[in-house]
Amino acid sequence: MKILIANPGSTSYKCKLLSVPEYETVFQATVERIGDANGIYTWQWGNETSNRNELHITDYNAAVSLTLHSLQERIAIEGLSAIGFKVVLARYITGCVELSDIVLDAMKTYQPLAPVHTDAYLTAIHAFAQVMPDIPRIGLFETAFHSEIPPEAYLYGIPYEMYEKYGIRKYGFHGASHRYVAEYIQNHYAADMDDVRIISCHLGGSSSVCAIRNGASVDTSMGMSPQCGLLNAKRVGDLDPFALLYLMEQEQLTIDATRELLNTRGGVLGISGISGDVRDVESAMKKGHEQALYAFKAFAYAVKRYIGEYLAVLNGTDYIVFTAGIGQRSPVMRAEILKDMDQLGIILDGLRNDSVDNEGLISTDDSPVKLIVIPTNEELVVARAVAGYLNRVRNSKHLD
């Protein structure tokens, strides 16, 4: 069985072709900086040398076409068992499901809450439906991992009937990444522990923090939409709603204009004024760019604040994990987030932090809280869920 996992993000597109049940990667590709003139396309077959190309990648259709073209050079893509998607949000639907018209309509209903992500997924799903209409398209919703957080964590302070009528509550996102971190820690670091507490920091173009106890999400920084929580590359994150209303009045912004501002002109880009990419911000900061420094510190402070919040929720923690693009590759950001936390049992080893390659411990030997860098593998989580779904369907038809 071969499953292709399509993973569009807010600023990137990734895909992996996996063989099941080995879950070995046959092919993988990443498209970065979609829409920018300096887009980056990397792809690799198995353990062969990775290929890299810099070009203008106009939109997600172009990103999908790039990867399919590479695949078709060696594989008859019609032989796939399924295409799996790490979909984001749909009204009253979560878990792993076939992407039927009903599910797609539910995604469209909540599209205004996550327009960049949902549009990307709908575009990708439509693109694959056109190219490979007979291959099942299965989605694992990002909200699934957070579906059992308690009411005190997911309810907002609005009239309860509005929650019942419209489903307004915290849903949380990056579920596949946080689930992978939880499973990896339990399998590789905490196999003998009865009560495992993890604070997972998924930091990238889109970022969130999650409090995890014994493999289950108990709270997370994103809310009903990915707009809530940390600063993101271009999304605002936490913002006083009355400050937003005041801004709309002063600038005479329509709802559509406000949504565009929150999604495309805020976050790290909004503060720095130069880029939503932390790599660019760190480079400018080193050259004395004041707003870049503000953006860098604001991002780090937001992560630190949510770590503190979840230390209280979990009554301490055993592990703090950094993953995704920034979390894995920016020792400068990790150091800024973790500085002056020794009284909380969080002690960073500067040498380990600067030299960690791919994965590893970055805390001192005597740090009560273990600090770890782990590359996430959302595609693997989605592939397992899709394979499980296909097996359930196959067994159900066999019983019938």
C-alpha positions in Angstrom: 0.0 0.0 0.0 1.3 3.5 -0.9 -0.2 6.7 0.6 0.6 10.2 -0.6 0.4 12.7 2.2 -0.3 16.3 1.0 0.4 18.9 3.7 -0.3 22.5 2.6 0.6 25.1 5.3 0.0 28.8 5.5 3.2 29.6 3.7 4.4 26.2 2.4 3.5 22.9 0.9 4.9 19.5 1.8 4.2 16.0 0.6 5.5 12.5 1.3 4.9 9.2 -0.4 4.9 6.5 2.2 4.9 2.7 1.9 2.6 1.0 4.4 2.9 -0.8 6.8 6.6 0.0 6.9 5.9 3.7 6.7 9.1 4.2 4.8 9.4 7.4 2.8 9.6 6.7 -0.9 9.5 10.4 -2.0 9.3 13.7 -0.2 9.1 17.3 -1.3 8.9 20.7 0.3 7.8 24.0 -1.4 8.7 27.1 0.7 7.8 30.8 0.4 4.8 30.2 -1.9 3.9 33.5 -3.6 7.3 35.0 -3.1 9.7 35.7 -5.9 12.4 33.6 -4.1 10.5 30.4 -3.6 12.4 27.2 -2.7 11.6 23.7 -4.0 13.4 20.7 -2.5 12.7 17.0 -3.3 14.2 13.7 -2.6 13.8 10.0 -3.5 14.3 7.7 -0.6 17.8 8.1 0.8 19.2 9.7 -2.4 20.7 13.1 -2.5 18.2 15.9 -2.0 17.5 18.3 -5.0 17.0 22.0 -4.6 15.7 24.6 -6.9 14.9 28.3 -6.4 12.1 29.8 -8.5 9.0 31.9 -8.4 6.2 29.7 -7.1 3.0 31.6 -7.8 0.4 29.7 -5.8 -0.6 26.3 -4.3 -1.7 25.0 -7.7 1.9 25.6 -8.9 3.3 23.9 -5.8 1.1 20.8 -6.2 2.0 20.6 -9.9 5.7 20.8 -9.1 5.5 17.8 -6.8 3.3 15.7 -9.0 5.6 16.3 -12.0 8.5 15.0 -9.9 6.5 12.0 -8.8 5.4 11.0 -12.3 9.0 10.8 -13.4 9.3 7.5 -11.6 6.0 6.3 -10.3 2.5 5.6 -11.8 0.6 7.8 -9.4 -2.7 6.1 -10.3 -1.5 3.1 -8.2 -1.8 5.0 -4.9 -4.1 3.6 -2.3 -5.1 7.0 -1.0 -4.2 10.7 -0.7 -4.1 11.9 2.9 -4.6 15.5 4.0 -3.8 17.2 7.3 -7.0 19.3 7.0 -7.7 22.1 9.5 -11.2 22.8 10.5 -14.8 21.9 9.7 -18.1 22.7 11.5 -19.1 19.7 13.7 -16.6 17.3 12.0 -13.3 16.1 13.3 -11.2 12.9 13.3 -10.1 11.0 10.2 -12.8 11.0 7.5 -13.2 10.7 3.7 -13.4 14.1 2.1 -16.9 13.9 0.7 -18.9 16.8 -0.5 -20.6 17.0 2.9 -17.2 17.3 4.6 -16.0 19.9 2.1 -19.1 21.9 2.7 -18.5 21.8 6.4 -14.9 23.1 5.8 -16.3 25.9 3.7 -18.8 26.9 6.4 -15.8 27.6 8.8 -13.6 28.9 6.0 -13.7 32.5 7.3 -12.0 31.3 10.5 -9.0 29.9 8.8 -9.1 31.3 5.2 -5.5 30.9 4.3 -5.3 27.3 5.5 -8.7 26.2 4.3 -8.3 27.7 0.9 -5.0 26.0 0.5 -6.5 22.6 1.4 -9.6 23.0 -0.7 -7.3 24.0 -3.6 -5.0 21.0 -3.1 -8.0 18.6 -2.6 -9.6 20.0 -5.8 -6.3 19.7 -7.7 -5.8 16.0 -6.7 -9.5 15.3 -7.5 -8.9 16.5 -11.0 -5.6 14.7 -11.6 -6.6 11.4 -9.8 -10.4 11.4 -9.4 -10.6 7.6 -8.5 -8.2 7.7 -5.6 -9.8 8.1 -2.2 -9.0 11.5 -0.5 -8.9 11.1 3.3 -8.5 14.0 5.8 -7.2 14.0 9.4 -8.4 17.2 11.0 -6.0 19.2 13.1 -8.7 19.6 15.7 -8.8 15.8 16.4 -5.9 15.7 18.9 -7.5 18.5 21.0 -11.1 17.1 20.9 -11.0 15.9 24.5 -9.7 19.1 26.2 -12.1 19.9 29.1 -14.9 22.5 28.9 -13.1 24.9 31.3 -10.3 25.0 28.7 -12.4 25.3 25.5 -15.3 27.5 26.6 -15.2 31.3 25.9 -16.9 33.9 28.1 -19.9 34.4 25.7 -23.5 33.5 26.4 -23.7 29.7 26.5 -26.5 29.6 23.9 -24.1 31.2 21.4 -21.7 28.4 21.9 -24.5 25.9 21.4 -25.9 27.7 18.3 -22.7 28.4 16.4 -20.1 26.1 17.9 -17.9 29.0 19.1 -15.2 27.4 21.3 -11.5 26.6 21.3 -10.7 23.9 18.8 -6.9 24.0 18.6 -4.6 23.1 15.7 -1.3 21.6 14.8 -2.8 18.4 16.2 -0.7 16.0 14.1 2.5 17.7 15.1 1.7 17.8 18.8 0.5 14.1 18.7 3.7 13.1 17.1 5.7 14.9 19.8 3.6 13.2 22.5 4.1 9.7 21.0 7.8 10.2 20.4 8.5 11.4 23.9 6.6 8.5 25.4 8.3 5.9 23.1 11.9 7.2 23.3 12.3 9.2 26.5 9.6 8.4 29.0 8.7 4.7 28.4 9.0 3.9 32.2 7.0 7.0 33.4 3.5 6.6 34.7 2.5 10.3 34.4 4.2 12.1 31.5 3.7 15.9 31.2 4.9 17.6 28.0 4.8 21.2 26.8 5.1 21.0 23.0 6.2 24.1 21.1 5.4 23.9 17.4 7.2 27.0 16.1 7.3 27.8 12.4 5.5 30.0 9.9 2.4 28.9 11.9 3.0 28.4 15.7 1.3 27.0 18.7 2.0 25.6 22.2 0.2 22.6 23.6 0.0 21.1 27.2 0.0 17.3 27.0 -0.6 14.8 29.8 -0.2 11.1 29.2 -0.4 11.6 25.4 -3.6 13.7 25.5 -4.0 17.4 24.8 -5.4 19.2 27.8 -5.0 22.8 26.4 -3.4 24.6 23.5 -2.7 28.2 22.5 -4.8 28.4 19.3 -8.5 28.9 19.7 -11.5 28.6 17.4 -9.3 29.8 14.7 -5.5 29.7 14.1 -5.6 33.5 14.6 -5.5 33.1 18.4 -2.3 32.5 20.5 1.3 33.2 19.4 2.4 35.6 16.8 2.6 33.8 13.5 4.5 34.7 10.4 1.8 37.1 9.1 -1.1 36.4 11.6 -1.6 38.7 14.5 -2.2 36.1 17.3 -3.7 37.3 20.6 -5.3 40.7 20.3 -7.7 42.6 22.6 -11.0 42.4 20.8 -11.9 46.0 21.7 -8.5 47.2 20.4 -9.5 45.5 17.1 -12.9 47.2 17.1 -11.2 50.6 17.8 -8.8 50.0 14.9 -11.7 49.1 12.6 -13.5 52.3 13.5 -10.4 54.5 13.2 -9.3 53.0 9.8 -12.9 52.5 8.6 -12.1 48.9 7.9 -14.7 46.5 6.5 -14.9 42.9 7.8 -13.1 41.6 4.7 -10.4 44.3 5.0 -9.9 43.4 8.7 -9.7 39.7 8.0 -7.0 40.5 5.3 -5.1 42.6 7.8 -5.2 40.0 10.5 -4.1 37.2 8.2 -1.5 38.8 5.9 -0.1 41.9 7.5 0.2 41.1 11.2 2.5 38.9 13.4 6.2 38.9 12.8 5.8 40.7 9.5 3.6 43.3 11.1 6.0 44.2 13.9 9.3 43.8 12.0 8.0 45.6 8.8 10.4 43.5 6.7 9.4 39.8 6.8 7.3 37.1 8.4 10.2 34.7 8.2 12.2 34.5 11.4 15.3 33.8 9.5 15.1 37.2 7.8 14.2 38.8 11.1 17.2 37.3 12.9 19.5 38.4 10.1 18.1 42.0 10.2 18.2 42.1 14.0 22.0 41.3 14.0 22.5 44.3 11.7 20.7 46.6 14.2 17.2 46.7 12.7 15.1 47.9 15.7 11.7 46.6 14.6 13.2 43.2 13.7 14.5 43.0 17.3 11.0 43.9 18.6 9.4 41.2 16.5 12.0 38.6 17.6 11.5 39.4 21.3 7.7 39.6 21.0 7.6 36.1 19.5 9.9 34.7 22.1 8.0 36.4 24.9 4.6 34.9 23.7 6.1 31.4 23.7 7.5 31.9 27.2 4.2 33.2 28.4 2.3 30.1 27.2 5.0 27.8 28.6 4.4 29.5 32.0 0.6 29.1 31.6 0.9 25.4 30.9 3.4 24.9 33.7 0.5 25.9 36.0 -2.1 23.8 34.1 0.1 20.7 34.3 1.5 21.4 37.8 4.9 21.5 36.3 6.3 19.5 33.3 8.7 16.8 32.6 9.6 17.8 29.0 9.5 21.0 26.9 9.9 20.1 23.2 10.8 22.4 20.3 9.7 21.4 16.9 8.9 22.7 13.4 11.0 25.2 11.4 11.9 27.8 14.1 11.7 25.3 17.0 14.1 22.9 15.4 16.5 25.3 13.6 16.8 28.5 15.6 19.1 28.1 18.7 18.9 31.9 19.1 15.2 31.8 19.4 15.2 28.8 21.8 17.8 30.6 24.0 15.7 33.7 24.1 12.5 31.8 25.1 14.3 29.7 27.8 16.5 32.3 29.4 15.9 33.2 33.1 13.7 30.2 33.8 16.1 28.3 36.1 13.9 28.9 39.2 11.2 26.9 37.4 13.6 23.9 36.9 14.3 24.9 33.3 18.0 25.1 32.6 19.3 25.4 29.1 22.8 24.1 28.1 24.1 26.7 25.8 26.6 24.4 24.0 24.1 21.7 23.4 21.6 24.2 22.2 24.0 25.7 19.7 25.3 22.3 18.4 22.1 20.1 18.3 21.8 18.4 15.0 18.3 17.3 14.0 17.3 15.9 17.4 18.7 16.0 20.9 18.7 17.1 24.5 19.5 20.8 25.0 19.1 21.0 28.8 21.8 20.5 31.3 22.2 17.1 33.0 20.9 18.5 36.3 17.9 20.4 34.8 14.7 19.0 36.4 12.8 19.7 33.1 14.3 18.1 30.1 14.5 20.3 27.0 14.5 18.5 23.7 14.5 19.3 20.0 12.5 16.9 17.9 11.8 17.1 14.2 8.1 16.7 13.8 6.6 14.2 11.4 3.0 15.3 10.7 2.9 13.2 7.5 3.6 10.0 9.4 0.7 10.7 11.8 -1.6 11.4 9.0 -0.5 8.3 7.1 -1.2 6.1 10.1 -4.6 7.6 10.5 -5.4 7.2 6.8 -4.2 3.6 6.8 -6.3 2.9 9.9 -9.3 4.4 8.1 -8.8 2.3 5.0 -8.4 -0.9 7.1 -11.7 -0.1 8.9 -13.5 0.5 5.7 -12.1 -2.7 4.2 -13.0 -4.8 7.3 -16.5 -3.3 7.3 -17.1 -4.3 3.7 -15.7 -7.8 4.5 -18.2 -8.2 7.3 -21.0 -7.1 5.1 
